[in-house]
Amino acid sequence: MRTGSLLLIIFAIVVVAYPFATSAEEEWYPIGDPDNEPRVQELDGWAVAEHVKQAHDGLKFIKVVSGAEANAAGVKYRLDIKALNNNGQPSAYRAILLEEVRDNKRTLISFGPAN
């Protein structure tokens, strides 16, 4: 009976602690020199094009300003982008995207003005 009680207590602790452990803040790692990373430039251009498909606002990609990546069921990118808005003015934006290399799939998670 003691073993059963001990297992029940351990199980209860795991059930309570698991959501907190899995929802921890992601750890982002800076991308060294995004201007000289063709892959990052490609992802930025893709993020702007995908946003334009969804929002129909005519943004035009200029360049990547900075970026970071985190490992999460693929590679998650946080990209700071400079793009021309629909008035032709350069503006700063931040895109979050997930790239699942194994499945050859990209998902734009968020795109909006940078703070």
Backbone as a chain_set.jsonl record, in Angstrom:
{"seq": "MRTGSLLLIIFAIVVVAYPFATSAEEEWYPIGDPDNEPRVQELDGWAVAEHVKQAHDGLKFIKVVSGAEANAAGVKYRLDIKALNNNGQPSAYRAILLEEVRDNKRTLISFGPAN", "coords": {"N": [[0.815, -1.192, 0.0], [1.974, 1.226, 0.719], [3.785, 1.703, -1.363], [2.038, 2.074, -3.498], [0.725, 4.428, -2.653], [2.873, 6.204, -2.623], [3.563, 6.216, -5.349], [1.23, 7.343, -6.367], [1.352, 9.915, -5.26], [3.698, 10.883, -6.491], [2.874, 10.798, -9.16], [0.789, 12.718, -9.066], [2.269, 15.04, -8.523], [3.806, 15.248, -10.861], [1.78, 15.615, -12.779], [0.752, 18.091, -11.998], [3.031, 19.743, -12.2], [3.897, 19.546, -14.871], [2.518, 21.256, -16.888], [3.612, 23.755, -16.226], [6.334, 23.421, -16.646], [6.47, 22.945, -19.405], [5.538, 25.292, -20.479], [7.43, 27.189, -20.221], [9.405, 30.132, -20.789], [10.682, 30.635, -24.048], [14.015, 30.098, -25.167], [15.906, 32.328, -26.867], [18.323, 32.619, -29.442], [20.716, 34.798, -30.713], [21.053, 35.624, -34.182], [23.991, 35.703, -35.81], [25.195, 37.586, -38.074], [22.873, 38.754, -39.806], [22.644, 40.039, -42.303], [24.549, 38.847, -43.889], [23.721, 36.28, -44.155], [22.385, 34.235, -46.288], [20.245, 32.433, -46.032], [18.698, 33.504, -43.948], [17.966, 35.941, -45.095], [16.368, 34.932, -47.151], [14.29, 33.762, -45.625], [13.224, 36.063, -44.41], [12.292, 37.514, -46.642], [10.36, 35.67, -47.465], [8.637, 35.75, -45.229], [7.603, 38.378, -45.361], [6.317, 38.262, -47.881], [4.422, 36.248, -47.352], [2.934, 37.501, -45.363], [1.878, 39.631, -46.876], [0.236, 38.182, -48.612], [-1.733, 37.423, -46.814], [-2.627, 39.834, -45.627], [-2.897, 41.717, -47.632], [-1.587, 44.226, -47.988], [0.493, 45.295, -49.415], [3.228, 45.481, -48.607], [6.775, 45.803, -49.075], [9.68, 43.987, -49.048], [12.757, 45.111, -47.687], [15.193, 44.733, -46.13], [16.762, 42.526, -43.707], [17.008, 43.345, -40.325], [17.73, 42.396, -37.787], [17.919, 39.256, -36.027], [16.775, 36.26, -34.365], [16.858, 32.9, -33.113], [15.073, 29.986, -32.041], [14.822, 26.706, -30.741], [12.143, 24.715, -31.387], [10.099, 22.274, -31.972], [11.086, 22.197, -34.571], [12.622, 24.95, -36.203], [12.298, 28.039, -34.775], [11.929, 31.352, -35.723], [12.654, 34.722, -34.931], [12.346, 37.637, -36.421], [13.539, 40.797, -37.221], [12.568, 43.201, -39.408], [13.01, 45.404, -42.171], [10.81, 47.119, -44.184], [9.07, 48.463, -47.029], [6.217, 50.382, -46.528], [2.705, 50.715, -47.512], [2.646, 53.36, -48.24], [5.058, 53.831, -49.287], [7.069, 54.327, -47.499], [9.886, 53.488, -45.461], [9.563, 51.082, -42.917], [9.616, 49.484, -39.677], [9.308, 46.07, -38.843], [8.265, 43.095, -37.106], [8.624, 39.665, -37.405], [7.48, 36.432, -36.6], [8.24, 33.162, -37.176], [7.851, 29.69, -37.945], [9.864, 27.061, -38.927], [9.715, 23.936, -40.198], [11.875, 21.782, -40.976], [12.112, 19.056, -41.544], [9.55, 18.382, -42.448], [9.405, 20.086, -44.532], [8.084, 22.613, -44.275], [6.753, 25.837, -43.657], [5.548, 28.227, -41.334], [3.912, 31.212, -40.764], [3.776, 32.777, -37.824], [3.327, 35.209, -36.472], [3.104, 38.665, -37.444], [3.949, 41.974, -37.437], [4.066, 45.542, -36.61], [7.265, 46.573, -35.406], [8.373, 47.141, -32.083]], "CA": [[0.0, 0.0, 0.0], [2.842, 2.4, 0.768], [4.32, 1.921, -2.703], [0.939, 2.635, -4.284], [0.528, 5.815, -2.218], [4.03, 6.966, -3.08], [3.41, 6.386, -6.796], [0.128, 8.277, -6.571], [1.856, 11.254, -4.935], [4.626, 11.263, -7.561], [2.05, 11.056, -10.343], [0.096, 13.993, -8.859], [3.26, 16.112, -8.662], [4.143, 15.358, -12.281], [0.615, 16.176, -13.478], [0.656, 19.514, -11.649], [4.229, 20.468, -12.625], [4.14, 19.45, -16.31], [2.16, 22.444, -17.664], [4.53, 24.852, -15.941], [7.628, 23.11, -17.262], [6.382, 23.027, -20.862], [5.172, 26.636, -20.911], [8.521, 28.098, -19.872], [9.826, 31.078, -21.82], [11.631, 30.074, -25.004], [15.339, 30.71, -25.155], [16.247, 32.801, -28.199], [19.75, 32.782, -29.706], [20.878, 35.769, -31.797], [21.646, 35.227, -35.456], [25.206, 36.519, -35.895], [25.186, 38.691, -39.028], [21.792, 38.357, -40.718], [22.854, 40.57, -43.653], [25.411, 37.928, -44.635], [23.15, 34.933, -44.057], [21.386, 34.114, -47.355], [19.072, 31.696, -45.538], [17.889, 34.443, -43.167], [17.389, 36.864, -46.076], [15.283, 34.194, -47.811], [13.177, 33.634, -44.677], [12.613, 37.383, -44.25], [11.504, 37.777, -47.845], [9.194, 34.789, -47.413], [7.725, 36.239, -44.186], [6.902, 39.556, -45.89], [5.41, 37.8, -48.943], [3.316, 35.52, -46.715], [2.104, 38.525, -44.715], [1.15, 40.35, -47.929], [-0.84, 37.28, -49.064], [-2.797, 37.397, -45.812], [-3.127, 41.165, -45.266], [-3.096, 42.504, -48.857], [-1.216, 45.611, -47.702], [1.52, 45.738, -50.35], [4.578, 45.692, -48.072], [7.874, 45.332, -49.918], [10.858, 43.675, -48.243], [14.01, 45.823, -47.954], [16.299, 43.956, -45.57], [16.655, 42.048, -42.335], [17.752, 44.2, -39.409], [18.306, 41.482, -36.802], [17.135, 38.04, -35.896], [17.106, 35.282, -33.332], [16.204, 31.621, -33.362], [14.833, 29.105, -30.895], [14.445, 25.354, -31.153], [10.806, 24.348, -30.924], [9.445, 21.448, -32.993], [11.62, 22.786, -35.783], [13.352, 26.153, -35.811], [11.444, 29.21, -34.693], [12.702, 32.557, -35.989], [12.124, 36.049, -34.603], [13.076, 38.438, -37.389], [13.236, 42.221, -37.322], [12.616, 43.434, -40.846], [12.686, 46.721, -42.695], [10.025, 46.96, -45.409], [8.335, 49.651, -47.462], [4.776, 50.262, -46.306], [1.927, 51.05, -48.713], [2.919, 54.758, -48.579], [6.419, 53.889, -49.798], [7.98, 54.703, -46.42], [10.474, 52.347, -44.754], [9.027, 50.855, -41.575], [10.175, 48.316, -38.989], [8.338, 45.022, -38.535], [8.795, 41.877, -36.478], [7.954, 38.438, -37.835], [7.791, 35.182, -35.917], [7.856, 32.061, -38.052], [8.33, 28.355, -37.6], [10.27, 26.273, -40.078], [9.842, 22.512, -39.91], [12.711, 21.325, -42.085], [11.799, 17.652, -41.847], [8.301, 18.345, -43.209], [9.492, 21.109, -45.567], [6.915, 23.449, -44.02], [6.946, 27.105, -42.944], [4.315, 28.821, -40.83], [4.044, 32.559, -40.223], [3.033, 32.798, -36.565], [2.867, 36.585, -36.273], [3.785, 39.696, -38.218], [3.388, 43.268, -37.075], [5.048, 46.606, -36.388], [8.24, 46.338, -34.331], [8.285, 48.165, -31.025]], "C": [[0.859, 1.256, 0.0], [3.401, 2.723, -0.614], [3.259, 2.549, -3.599], [0.693, 4.093, -3.936], [1.66, 6.704, -2.714], [3.94, 7.222, -4.586], [2.302, 7.379, -7.124], [0.575, 9.71, -6.302], [2.802, 11.742, -6.035], [3.856, 11.598, -8.834], [1.354, 12.414, -10.236], [1.057, 15.166, -9.03], [3.611, 16.328, -10.13], [3.001, 16.009, -13.052], [0.497, 17.67, -13.212], [1.831, 20.296, -12.228], [4.4, 20.515, -14.137], [3.728, 20.699, -17.09], [3.107, 23.614, -17.432], [5.877, 24.627, -16.619], [7.576, 23.283, -18.772], [6.02, 24.415, -21.348], [6.248, 27.651, -20.57], [8.875, 28.975, -21.069], [10.851, 30.419, -22.744], [12.962, 30.802, -24.889], [15.733, 31.035, -26.59], [17.753, 33.0, -28.301], [19.913, 33.738, -30.881], [21.492, 35.136, -33.045], [22.782, 36.212, -35.702], [25.12, 37.744, -36.781], [24.13, 38.391, -40.088], [21.945, 38.894, -42.138], [23.679, 39.623, -44.515], [24.957, 36.48, -44.531], [22.065, 34.796, -45.128], [20.11, 33.414, -46.898], [18.134, 32.627, -44.773], [17.234, 35.458, -44.094], [16.205, 36.202, -46.789], [14.061, 34.09, -46.899], [12.465, 34.963, -44.474], [11.743, 37.737, -45.449], [10.237, 36.939, -47.873], [8.172, 35.309, -46.405], [6.935, 37.448, -44.678], [5.904, 39.128, -46.963], [4.202, 37.075, -48.362], [2.371, 36.496, -46.019], [1.261, 39.265, -45.756], [0.01, 39.493, -48.474], [-2.027, 37.318, -48.115], [-3.44, 38.768, -45.607], [-3.423, 42.056, -46.471], [-2.733, 43.974, -48.649], [-0.028, 46.11, -48.516], [2.897, 46.025, -49.775], [5.609, 45.142, -49.045], [9.119, 45.191, -49.053], [12.055, 44.519, -48.672], [15.181, 44.988, -47.45], [15.966, 43.48, -44.17], [17.534, 42.95, -41.473], [18.457, 43.353, -38.359], [17.423, 40.251, -36.724], [17.635, 37.172, -34.766], [16.368, 34.001, -33.672], [16.089, 30.832, -32.073], [14.452, 27.739, -31.444], [13.11, 25.001, -30.527], [10.113, 23.586, -32.036], [9.837, 21.912, -34.393], [12.466, 23.965, -35.341], [12.39, 27.323, -35.878], [12.337, 30.435, -34.86], [11.933, 33.787, -35.534], [12.966, 37.016, -35.426], [12.599, 39.881, -37.37], [13.57, 42.642, -38.742], [12.353, 44.899, -41.146], [11.975, 46.486, -44.023], [9.368, 48.288, -45.756], [6.857, 49.419, -47.217], [4.032, 50.71, -47.563], [2.037, 52.524, -49.097], [4.331, 54.933, -49.132], [7.454, 54.296, -48.763], [8.58, 53.461, -45.774], [9.94, 52.269, -43.326], [9.629, 49.578, -41.01], [9.06, 47.35, -38.61], [9.046, 43.868, -37.831], [7.941, 40.701, -36.938], [8.417, 37.292, -36.948], [7.33, 34.07, -36.855], [8.483, 30.767, -37.576], [8.666, 27.628, -38.885], [10.49, 24.837, -39.617], [10.56, 21.879, -41.095], [12.342, 19.911, -42.507], [10.545, 17.536, -42.713], [8.298, 19.342, -44.362], [8.308, 22.073, -45.478], [7.321, 24.702, -43.253], [5.587, 27.634, -42.527], [4.622, 30.203, -40.285], [3.159, 32.641, -38.991], [2.496, 34.188, -36.283], [3.701, 37.529, -37.122], [3.139, 41.016, -37.853], [4.475, 44.304, -36.897], [5.982, 46.249, -35.237], [8.1, 47.459, -33.312], [9.529, 48.987, -30.963]], "O": [[0.513, 2.244, -0.647], [3.482, 3.892, -0.992], [3.558, 3.458, -4.373], [0.473, 4.912, -4.828], [1.428, 7.824, -3.17], [4.214, 8.332, -5.042], [2.43, 8.168, -8.061], [0.209, 10.621, -7.045], [2.713, 12.893, -6.461], [4.164, 12.582, -9.507], [1.329, 13.176, -11.202], [0.692, 16.181, -9.623], [3.703, 17.467, -10.587], [3.242, 16.873, -13.895], [0.174, 18.434, -14.121], [1.64, 21.415, -12.704], [5.004, 21.461, -14.643], [4.522, 21.178, -17.9], [3.374, 24.384, -18.354], [6.485, 25.576, -17.113], [8.557, 23.731, -19.366], [6.179, 24.699, -22.535], [6.0, 28.856, -20.626], [8.663, 28.591, -22.219], [11.766, 29.735, -22.287], [13.011, 31.984, -24.551], [15.878, 30.141, -27.424], [18.386, 33.488, -27.365], [19.317, 33.523, -31.936], [22.332, 34.239, -32.964], [22.555, 37.418, -35.791], [24.981, 38.854, -36.269], [24.444, 37.841, -41.144], [21.439, 38.288, -43.083], [23.526, 39.6, -45.736], [25.733, 35.561, -44.793], [20.928, 35.206, -44.894], [19.015, 33.77, -47.334], [16.915, 32.55, -44.93], [16.068, 35.804, -43.903], [15.17, 36.832, -47.004], [12.932, 34.304, -47.341], [11.238, 34.999, -44.376], [10.611, 38.197, -45.299], [9.171, 37.422, -48.254], [6.974, 35.312, -46.686], [5.73, 37.537, -44.442], [4.761, 39.584, -46.956], [3.079, 37.268, -48.829], [1.151, 36.336, -46.078], [0.072, 39.499, -45.543], [-1.066, 40.013, -48.77], [-3.179, 37.255, -48.543], [-4.655, 38.863, -45.432], [-4.133, 43.053, -46.336], [-3.468, 44.865, -49.075], [0.414, 47.242, -48.323], [3.673, 46.75, -50.398], [5.366, 44.159, -49.745], [9.556, 46.144, -48.409], [12.343, 44.636, -49.862], [16.05, 44.584, -48.223], [15.026, 43.956, -43.534], [18.661, 43.278, -41.846], [19.635, 43.561, -38.072], [16.327, 40.212, -37.283], [18.756, 37.323, -34.279], [15.387, 34.008, -34.416], [16.887, 30.984, -31.148], [13.826, 27.64, -32.499], [12.961, 24.989, -29.305], [9.587, 24.202, -32.963], [8.994, 22.001, -35.285], [12.975, 23.977, -34.22], [11.751, 27.566, -36.902], [13.38, 30.542, -34.214], [10.721, 33.885, -35.724], [14.156, 37.195, -35.162], [11.405, 40.154, -37.489], [14.692, 42.467, -39.216], [11.569, 45.554, -40.46], [12.467, 45.752, -44.88], [9.139, 49.128, -44.886], [6.299, 48.403, -47.633], [4.659, 51.046, -48.568], [1.572, 52.911, -50.169], [4.753, 56.055, -49.413], [8.599, 54.581, -49.114], [7.871, 52.478, -45.556], [9.876, 53.276, -42.621], [10.09, 48.708, -41.749], [8.006, 47.758, -38.122], [10.259, 43.694, -37.948], [6.713, 40.735, -36.871], [9.592, 37.196, -36.594], [6.174, 34.041, -37.276], [9.509, 30.761, -36.896], [7.862, 27.58, -39.816], [11.334, 24.562, -38.765], [9.937, 21.492, -42.085], [12.27, 19.612, -43.699], [10.482, 16.692, -43.608], [7.312, 19.442, -45.092], [7.619, 22.32, -46.467], [8.125, 24.642, -42.322], [4.603, 27.512, -43.257], [5.499, 30.354, -39.434], [1.934, 32.582, -39.096], [1.337, 34.339, -35.896], [4.845, 37.236, -37.47], [1.921, 41.164, -37.947], [5.661, 43.999, -37.015], [5.554, 45.697, -34.224], [7.75, 48.588, -33.655], [9.631, 49.892, -30.136]]}, "num_chains": 1, "name": "protein.A"}
